[in-house]
């Protein structure tokens, strides 16, 4: 986006640097478990994917040294993190803030695409199906994480709110979310 006030924030350099050295297998297992909890609570998310429920999606946060491979597996999702190139039917690339903002309905996906802040490669029909499924679910990843954290929910919400204010990343769904 050309207007400096509408610039998408970049992931903090410290987080990006940390991800260069953190073992990815435990993070992949954690994200897989988290995605399964979410799809258990939002079964329509996978139903909405239809024919694309067995397609692999590459989510590439361009300001991080990792990519995510999301495999819905027809209802048993799996997420794998990698530091190398990953192949999938559709690749969605952009800053982490843009990708999270799309999940939380904070950014208009079409505007990000036409401004080239978001790049879609491969099967665009699959990418559109994923976008529509996530949009319909109206996910709030922070809320989902807090719900799973039991007695730690309140402190986790406070940490997330602090991190959101400090980084500019949309870690929650804003009340005035823009629909795709």
N, C-alpha and C positions, 0 to 999 in steps of 0.2 A: 504494500500500500504506500502510496507516495506521500500522503499527509503524515508528518512526524507524530501528530497526536493520535493517529490511528495505527501506529506501528505495533506489530505483534511483539510482545515481550519475548526475550530469549531465555532459555533455561539457565539458571545460575551456573556459572562456570564451575563452582565447587561440586555441584551435583554431577555435572558432565565428567569432571575429572575423576570423581569417585567411581563412576561406572566403568572407567577404563581398567580398574583393578579388582572390582568386586566379582566374586564367582557368580556366574550367571545361572547355573543349575538351580540353586536354592530360590533365586528370584523367579525363575521360570515356573518352578513347582508352586510357589506362593501365588503367582498370578493365575496359574491354571486353577488352583483351588478357589481363588476369589471369583474367577469367571464362572465356575460351576455353581457357586452360591448365587451369583447374580442371575444366571439363566434358570436356576431352580425357582427363584422368586419372580422371574419375568419370562415364563415359558413362551410367550408370544414373540419374544425377541428372536428366537430360533425359528419359530413357525413363519414369521414374516420373511425370513431369508428364502423360503421356498426351495427352488431348485439349487440355490447357492449355499444350502446348509452343509454341504460337504466340500466347499471350495476353500482353498487357503488364501488368506489375506495377509499382505505384508504391510505393516504400519511402520513407517520410517520417520521418526522424529529427527529432523535434520540437524538439530543442535545437540544431539546426544550421540555418543559413540556406540550405540546399540540399535538394532532393529527388532521388531516383534513379529513373529509369525503366528497369526491367529487362525486356528483350525477349528471351526464349529463342530465338526464331526457328527453332524446330525443330532446333536443334543448333549454330547459329552465333549465340551470344548477343551482345547489345549492351547496354551500359549508358550512359545519358545522364544527366548531372547538369544540374540547372536551378535557378535561383533563383526561378522563378515556379511557378504551379500547373501540374501535369502531369496528363494524363488517362490512365487505364489501366482495365482490367477490374476490378482489385482494388487497393485502397489499404491498406497496413499502416503505421500511424503509432504512434510511441512514441519515448521517449528512445533515443539511439544505444546506450547501455549495454544496454537491453532488447533491441533488435534484434540486436546482436552476441551477447548472452547467449543468445538463441534459436538463432542459427546454431551456437554452440558447445555447446549443450545445458546451459547453466548455469542457465537459468530454465525454469520450467514455463509453457508458452504459455497453457494454460487459466487458470492463476492470474493471469497478467498481463492476460488479456482480462477476466476477471470483476472484477479490481480496477481496471479502466479505465486501467491503465498502458499498455495496448496497445489500439488501435482498428482494427477491420477494417471497411472499407466496400466496397461493390460486390459482386462475385461471390465469395461466401464459399467456394464449392466450389473455385474457382481458388486462393484463399489457402490453403485446407486442403491442396490438392495440392502447392503450393509448400512448405508447412511439412513435409509428409510426405517430399517428395523431399530436402529439405535434412537432415532428421533421419536418414533412411536413409543418407545419404552420410557422416554423422559428420565433417563438415568441421572443419578447424582452419586458419583463414585465415593465421595467423602461420606455421604449418608449411609451408603451400603457398607463401607468399611466400619463406620461407627456402630452400626447395627450388629455387626459380627463381633465387636470387641467387648461386649458385655459390660462389666463394671468400669471398664476403661473408656467407655464411649464419650463421656463428658470431657475428660482431659484430651482425648484424641481430637474431638471437635475443636477444642481451643487451639491445639497445635496446628491443625489444618487451617483454621481461620488466620492464625498468625503467619503461617507459611504463604497463604494466599495473598495477604496484604504485603508481605515483604518481596514476593517474587513477581506478582502480577499474573500468575498462572490461575486459570479458572479450575480450582479444585473442587468446587461445588457448583450446583446449578443456580444461577442468579434468578431472582424472582421475576425479573423482566426479561427472561430469556427470549432471544430472537429465534424464531422457527426457521428451519432450513428452507 
